[in-house]
Amino acid sequence: MPGWREAVEVKPDLVDGREIITTHSFNIDVEPAQIVWSKRELSVDERKEGLKGQAKATYQAVVQEELRKEVDEFPETQYNAETVAAAQAVYESAMTAIDALTTHEEVDNYGA
């Protein structure tokens, strides 16, 4: 097909958990043409937000499961407030611990 040419992606090596792929550019001066991806470092705060999101999702899953028990068709399954309270305590503790992280190394070692 006229106007089409072979192209390859050129992706940068990433430091796992510390960098992400961002935008791309094209290098059409080589054969095959290249789609060249850029990268950027994640900030400590961005990484902390990811940890907070994981903790929140875990807590929400417990709450949703307990609510599901309350509204299902089985009378023997009941919402357990103690289970939710325990999950909330874990969640709040995680938020406090995550807020205290200040370096990439601390984020790397969180939960290890």
C-alpha positions as CSV (number, residue, x, y, z in Angstrom):
1,M,0.0,0.0,0.0
2,P,1.5,3.3,-1.0
3,G,2.6,5.6,1.9
4,W,2.9,2.7,4.4
5,R,6.2,1.5,5.6
6,E,7.6,-0.9,8.1
7,A,8.1,0.5,11.6
8,V,9.5,-0.8,14.8
9,E,9.0,0.4,18.4
10,V,12.0,1.5,20.4
11,K,11.2,1.3,24.1
12,P,13.6,2.6,26.8
13,D,14.8,0.3,29.6
14,L,12.8,1.2,32.7
15,V,13.7,1.0,36.3
16,D,10.8,-1.2,37.6
17,G,8.4,0.8,39.7
18,R,10.3,4.0,39.4
19,E,9.9,5.0,35.7
20,I,7.1,4.9,33.2
21,I,6.8,5.2,29.4
22,T,5.3,8.5,28.3
23,T,5.1,10.0,24.8
24,H,6.5,8.9,21.5
25,S,8.1,10.4,18.4
26,F,8.8,9.1,15.0
27,N,12.1,8.7,13.3
28,I,11.4,8.3,9.6
29,D,15.0,8.9,8.5
30,V,15.9,5.2,9.1
31,E,14.7,1.9,7.7
32,P,12.5,0.6,9.2
33,A,11.0,3.7,10.6
34,Q,11.1,4.0,14.4
35,I,8.4,4.8,17.0
36,V,10.7,6.1,19.8
37,W,9.1,6.1,23.3
38,S,10.3,8.4,26.0
39,K,10.2,7.8,29.7
40,R,10.1,9.7,32.9
41,E,10.8,9.1,36.6
42,L,7.9,8.7,38.9
43,S,7.9,10.9,42.0
44,V,7.8,9.4,45.4
45,D,4.3,11.0,45.9
46,E,3.1,9.3,42.7
47,R,4.3,6.0,43.9
48,K,2.7,6.5,47.3
49,E,-0.6,7.2,45.6
50,G,-0.3,3.8,43.9
51,L,0.2,2.1,47.3
52,K,-2.7,4.1,48.7
53,G,-4.9,3.0,45.8
54,Q,-4.0,-0.7,46.5
55,A,-4.8,-0.4,50.2
56,K,-8.1,1.3,49.4
57,A,-9.0,-1.4,46.9
58,T,-8.3,-4.1,49.5
59,Y,-10.4,-2.3,52.1
60,Q,-13.3,-1.7,49.6
61,A,-13.3,-5.4,48.6
62,V,-13.8,-6.4,52.3
63,V,-16.6,-3.9,52.7
64,Q,-18.3,-4.9,49.5
65,E,-18.2,-8.6,50.4
66,E,-19.8,-7.9,53.8
67,L,-22.5,-5.8,52.2
68,R,-23.1,-8.5,49.6
69,K,-23.7,-11.0,52.4
70,E,-26.3,-8.7,53.9
71,V,-28.4,-8.4,50.8
72,D,-28.0,-11.9,49.3
73,E,-30.8,-14.5,49.4
74,F,-29.3,-16.5,52.2
75,P,-30.5,-15.6,55.7
76,E,-27.5,-17.3,57.3
77,T,-25.0,-14.9,55.7
78,Q,-24.8,-11.7,57.7
79,Y,-22.8,-8.5,57.5
80,N,-20.0,-8.7,60.0
81,A,-19.1,-5.3,61.5
82,E,-16.1,-6.8,63.2
83,T,-14.6,-7.9,59.9
84,V,-15.1,-4.4,58.4
85,A,-13.7,-2.7,61.6
86,A,-10.6,-4.9,61.3
87,A,-10.2,-4.1,57.6
88,Q,-10.6,-0.4,58.4
89,A,-7.9,-0.6,61.1
90,V,-5.5,-2.2,58.6
91,Y,-6.4,0.4,56.0
92,E,-5.9,3.3,58.3
93,S,-2.6,1.9,59.5
94,A,-1.4,1.5,55.9
95,M,-2.4,5.1,55.1
96,T,-0.3,6.3,58.1
97,A,2.7,4.2,57.1
98,I,2.5,5.2,53.4
99,D,2.2,8.9,54.4
100,A,5.5,8.5,56.4
101,L,7.4,7.3,53.3
102,T,9.8,9.9,52.0
103,T,12.2,8.2,49.6
104,H,12.1,5.8,46.7
105,E,14.0,3.2,48.8
106,E,11.3,3.4,51.5
107,V,8.6,3.0,48.9
108,D,10.5,0.0,47.5
109,N,10.7,-1.6,50.9
110,Y,7.1,-0.9,52.0
111,G,5.4,-4.1,52.8
112,A,8.5,-6.2,52.4
